[in-house]
């Protein structure tokens, strides 16, 4: 049984990230390849996620069968032009 993530044993984390828009059709998420980082005595997995359209999204991470999902509301980017 695994407990936690050991970046020394797994340089490229085997995390899979998926997402789906809950309130309408949308192109798939763009998920960057995972990597790791070190903070204090432990380490963490990192991946970039780009959401293609505004709306309500469910994003799920799966690491060796352990899943974590969350729902977010993504708003349209505001213009920075004056």
C-alpha positions, 0 to 999 in steps of 0.5 A: 500500500502506498502512502504519499508521494516520493519524488526520489522513487518517481521522478515523473509522477503517474498522476492523471488529470481530467476535466469536463465542463458541467454546464455545456459543451466544451473542448477538452482541457489542456493538461501539461505533463506532470513534474515534481517540486520540493518544499520543506521536508516533503515533495509535491506533484505539479501539472498545468491545467488550461481551461478552454472556455468559461463555465462550471468545470469538474477537474479530477486528479487520479494517482494510483487509483486515489482520486480527488475531484473539485468543481470550479466556476471559470469566468471570462478573462477581463480585458486589460486594455483601457 
